[in-house]
Amino acid sequence: MAKIGGLPEFTWQIDANRLISWPAKHISGQAAISVFKGLKNSSGIEPKETQVFKLQFRNQKTAVRIIGKGVIVPDETRLSLPFEAVTF
């Protein structure tokens, strides 16, 4: 199927024509993924040989940005806090 070299164990999942992968623990840095001959795409086509792609894992800091100005005042039924997820 595929292998990510030099990195900790990954969990793999196939969803239609997507191969989804996530690591057992947090990783960063550069690695290579090998897609082996025999892995077919959604059209049934497979690569003629093993293909290697370079990956870059970055440590991104996530944050929340409050949208709007003023104070947050709840109405009678709910408290709404408009926000936007951002990455630095």
N, CA, C and O of each residue as an XYZ file, in Angstrom:
352
protein
N       0.840     -1.170      0.000
C       0.000      0.000      0.000
C       0.892      1.243      0.000
O       1.244      1.751     -1.065
N       1.259      1.732      1.180
C       2.118      2.907      1.297
C       2.880      2.818      2.611
O       2.478      2.111      3.535
N       3.980      3.541      2.675
C       4.810      3.540      3.880
C       5.439      4.911      4.033
O       5.893      5.507      3.056
N       5.465      5.411      5.263
C       6.155      6.672      5.542
C       7.432      6.318      6.286
O       7.394      5.864      7.429
N       8.549      6.529      5.631
C       9.834      6.085      6.155
C      10.360      6.907      7.311
O      10.231      8.131      7.331
N      10.960      6.216      8.280
C      11.642      6.868      9.380
C      10.754      7.536     10.404
O      11.253      8.302     11.228
N       9.473      7.280     10.387
C       8.556      7.919     11.323
C       7.828      6.862     12.141
O       7.801      5.692     11.760
N       7.230      7.268     13.276
C       6.532      6.310     14.121
C       5.344      5.674     13.400
O       4.989      6.064     12.288
N       4.758      4.718     14.042
C       3.648      3.970     13.460
C       2.476      4.869     13.085
O       2.124      5.792     13.820
N       1.884      4.587     11.942
C       0.742      5.338     11.446
C      -0.483      4.439     11.379
O      -0.362      3.225     11.217
N      -1.651      5.033     11.505
C      -2.909      4.336     11.267
C      -3.371      4.742      9.877
O      -3.330      5.920      9.521
N      -3.811      3.764      9.096
C      -4.233      4.014      7.724
C      -5.715      3.722      7.576
O      -6.245      2.811      8.213
N      -6.378      4.497      6.736
C      -7.784      4.283      6.448
C      -8.020      4.580      4.967
O      -7.496      5.560      4.437
N      -8.801      3.740      4.305
C      -9.145      3.967      2.910
C     -10.581      4.458      2.856
O     -11.491      3.818      3.384
N     -10.774      5.604      2.208
C     -12.097      6.195      2.060
C     -12.295      6.517      0.583
O     -11.822      7.544      0.094
N     -13.002      5.630     -0.128
C     -13.215      5.759     -1.580
C     -11.857      5.829     -2.272
O     -11.125      4.840     -2.269
N     -11.502      6.960     -2.862
C     -10.217      7.071     -3.553
C      -9.172      7.819     -2.732
O      -8.174      8.285     -3.282
N      -9.389      7.939     -1.424
C      -8.434      8.633     -0.558
C      -7.790      7.652      0.413
O      -8.463      6.799      0.993
N      -6.490      7.784      0.580
C      -5.748      7.036      1.583
C      -5.434      8.019      2.700
O      -4.635      8.937      2.515
N      -6.058      7.832      3.860
C      -5.913      8.754      4.989
C      -4.974      8.122      6.005
O      -5.067      6.928      6.290
N      -4.072      8.925      6.546
C      -3.090      8.427      7.495
C      -2.918      9.422      8.634
O      -2.944     10.633      8.416
N      -2.741      8.906      9.857
C      -2.411      9.776     10.983
C      -1.477      9.020     11.915
O      -1.600      7.807     12.086
N      -0.533      9.756     12.521
C       0.492      9.115     13.352
C      -0.018      8.771     14.739
O      -0.999      9.337     15.221
N       0.677      7.824     15.372
C       0.349      7.426     16.739
C       0.732      8.521     17.728
O       0.137      8.614     18.802
N       1.721      9.359     17.382
C       2.115     10.477     18.238
C       2.531     11.654     17.378
O       2.702     11.513     16.168
N       2.694     12.818     17.997
C       3.034     14.058     17.300
C       4.397     13.928     16.620
O       5.349     13.422     17.215
N       4.483     14.382     15.386
C       5.745     14.334     14.650
C       6.003     15.688     13.987
O       5.085     16.490     13.815
N       7.242     15.928     13.623
C       7.608     17.125     12.872
C       8.848     16.802     12.051
O       9.533     15.812     12.305
N       9.127     17.639     11.076
C      10.298     17.437     10.242
C       9.946     16.902      8.866
O       8.784     16.898      8.459
N      10.969     16.453      8.163
C      10.799     15.992      6.801
C      10.802     14.472      6.741
O      11.503     13.812      7.509
N      10.015     13.921      5.824
C       9.953     12.473      5.635
C       9.576     12.207      4.187
O       9.297     13.132      3.424
N       9.570     10.954      3.826
C       9.170     10.561      2.478
C       8.109      9.481      2.580
O       8.196      8.592      3.427
N       7.107      9.559      1.716
C       6.082      8.531      1.663
C       6.295      7.734      0.383
O       6.459      8.302     -0.696
N       6.291      6.429      0.515
C       6.428      5.537     -0.632
C       5.065      4.949     -0.944
O       4.434      4.334     -0.084
N       4.614      5.137     -2.166
C       3.358      4.552     -2.633
C       3.746      3.393     -3.532
O       4.332      3.585     -4.597
N       3.413      2.187     -3.090
C       3.880      0.986     -3.775
C       3.026      0.621     -4.983
O       1.835      0.927     -5.046
N       3.667     -0.038     -5.932
C       2.971     -0.565     -7.103
C       1.880     -1.512     -6.605
O       2.107     -2.297     -5.684
N       0.723     -1.438     -7.202
C      -0.394     -2.279     -6.790
C      -1.504     -1.497     -6.113
O      -2.630     -1.985     -6.017
N      -1.210     -0.291     -5.642
C      -2.235      0.563     -5.041
C      -2.970      1.266     -6.176
O      -2.378      2.067     -6.899
N      -4.250      0.970     -6.336
C      -5.021      1.504     -7.465
C      -5.798      2.752     -7.071
O      -6.234      2.892     -5.928
N      -5.966      3.660     -8.035
C      -6.796      4.836     -7.797
C      -8.262      4.483     -8.063
O      -8.570      3.326     -8.349
N      -9.159      5.449     -7.976
C     -10.589      5.180     -8.132
C     -10.958      4.722     -9.538
O     -12.034      4.161     -9.741
N     -10.074      4.955    -10.517
C     -10.315      4.497    -11.886
C      -9.714      3.124    -12.146
O      -9.801      2.603    -13.258
N      -9.103      2.537    -11.119
C      -8.497      1.216    -11.265
C      -7.094      1.233    -11.831
O      -6.556      0.182    -12.179
N      -6.491      2.406    -11.930
C      -5.143      2.532    -12.483
C      -4.128      2.491    -11.352
O      -4.307      3.142    -10.323
N      -3.071      1.730    -11.543
C      -2.011      1.663    -10.536
C      -0.710      2.189    -11.123
O      -0.516      2.139    -12.337
N       0.196      2.699    -10.268
C       1.471      3.199    -10.784
C       2.305      2.059    -11.363
O       2.185      0.912    -10.933
N       3.147      2.382    -12.339
C       3.987      1.365    -12.975
C       5.133      0.931    -12.080
O       5.676     -0.164    -12.228
N       5.492      1.801    -11.152
C       6.560      1.492    -10.202
C       6.273      2.223     -8.894
O       5.401      3.091     -8.845
N       6.994      1.877     -7.846
C       6.833      2.549     -6.558
C       7.206      4.017     -6.710
O       8.237      4.346     -7.298
N       6.368      4.895     -6.179
C       6.626      6.332     -6.250
C       6.921      6.864     -4.856
O       6.305      6.438     -3.878
N       7.865      7.796     -4.767
C       8.266      8.379     -3.492
C       7.994      9.883     -3.542
O       8.382     10.567     -4.489
N       7.320     10.382     -2.506
C       6.989     11.804     -2.401
C       7.554     12.349     -1.098
O       7.514     11.668     -0.073
N       8.079     13.570     -1.126
C       8.606     14.208      0.079
C       7.477     14.878      0.839
O       6.595     15.493      0.241
N       7.506     14.758      2.161
C       6.523     15.379      3.048
C       7.231     16.290      4.028
O       8.365     16.022      4.424
N       6.572     17.361      4.419
C       7.090     18.261      5.448
C       6.024     18.398      6.530
O       4.924     18.883      6.264
N       6.348     17.973      7.746
C       5.439     18.099      8.876
C       5.865     19.316      9.677
O       7.003     19.401     10.136
N       4.937     20.265      9.843
C       5.251     21.497     10.561
C       4.485     21.546     11.872
O       3.366     21.044     11.981
N       5.106     22.156     12.851
C       4.422     22.424     14.112
C       3.730     23.773     13.954
O       4.375     24.821     13.971
N       2.441     23.732     13.805
C       1.695     24.969     13.638
C       0.967     25.292     14.922
O       0.356     24.428     15.552
N       1.044     26.539     15.289
C       0.326     26.999     16.465
C      -1.070     27.419     16.038
O      -1.236     28.214     15.113
N      -2.047     26.890     16.705
C      -3.419     27.268     16.393
C      -3.927     28.242     17.437
O      -3.449     28.269     18.571
N      -4.898     29.034     17.040
C      -5.462     30.023     17.944
C      -6.885     30.318     17.506
O      -7.354     29.832     16.477
N      -7.545     31.110     18.295
C      -8.897     31.549     17.988
C      -8.900     33.070     17.980
O      -8.356     33.706     18.882
N      -9.519     33.647     16.955
C      -9.641     35.099     16.855
C     -11.117     35.446     17.043
O     -11.987     34.895     16.369
N     -11.381     36.353     17.954
C     -12.753     36.796     18.195
C     -13.166     37.728     17.066
O     -12.438     38.665     16.736
N     -14.320     37.481     16.476
C     -14.821     38.281     15.355
C     -15.752     39.360     15.898
O     -16.554     39.101     16.795
N     -15.647     40.538     15.367
C     -16.525     41.629     15.767
C     -15.889     42.512     16.820
O     -14.750     42.302     17.238
N     -16.666     43.515     17.240
C     -16.189     44.477     18.230
C     -17.242     44.618     19.310
O     -18.410     44.294     19.096
N     -16.838     45.091     20.441
C     -17.799     45.339     21.501
C     -17.801     44.235     22.544
O     -16.835     43.483     22.674
N     -18.889     44.148     23.278
C     -19.000     43.176     24.353
C     -19.956     42.062     23.942
O     -20.772     42.221     23.034
N     -19.836     40.945     24.625
C     -20.704     39.805     24.366
C     -21.846     39.853     25.365
O     -21.635     39.771     26.575
N     -23.040     39.985     24.852
C     -24.221     40.045     25.708
C     -25.152     38.906     25.305
O     -25.599     38.860     24.159
N     -25.453     37.989     26.219
C     -26.325     36.876     25.847
C     -27.773     37.333     25.674
O     -28.229     38.269     26.331
N     -28.487     36.647     24.770
C     -29.922     36.916     24.694
C     -30.621     35.946     25.653
O     -29.956     35.285     26.451
N     -31.904     35.858     25.588
C     -32.644     35.051     26.555
C     -32.426     33.547     26.400
O     -32.542     32.805     27.376
N     -32.113     33.088     25.189
C     -32.034     31.645     24.966
C     -30.630     31.093     24.806
O     -30.416     29.898     25.009
N     -29.682     31.920     24.452
C     -28.339     31.375     24.214
C     -27.262     32.445     24.339
O     -27.534     33.645     24.302
N     -26.043     31.970     24.489
C     -24.863     32.832     24.481
C     -24.078     32.488     23.224
O     -23.650     31.345     23.064
N     -23.885     33.433     22.348
C     -23.192     33.197     21.091
C     -21.870     33.958     21.093
O     -21.839     35.157     21.374
N     -20.791     33.268     20.783
C     -19.469     33.876     20.705
C     -18.914     33.634     19.308
O     -18.413     32.544     19.031
N     -18.992     34.624     18.420
C     -18.470     34.430     17.066
C     -16.943     34.424     17.075
O     -16.315     35.332     17.620
N     -16.345     33.384     16.462
C     -14.879     33.283     16.424
C     -14.443     32.694     15.099
O     -15.243     32.158     14.332
N     -13.130     32.813     14.854
C     -12.509     32.280     13.650
C     -11.274     31.513     14.089
O     -10.471     32.027     14.867
N     -11.114     30.294     13.603
C      -9.918     29.496     13.883
C      -8.805     29.953     12.960
O      -9.013     30.076     11.753
N      -7.620     30.207     13.513
C      -6.485     30.688     12.726
C      -5.267     29.859     13.029
O      -5.177     29.226     14.081
N      -4.324     29.863     12.100
C      -3.055     29.144     12.261
C      -1.917     30.133     12.042
O      -1.934     30.910     11.087
N      -0.936     30.098     12.925
C       0.215     30.988     12.812
C       1.410     30.223     12.289
O       2.486     30.798     12.122
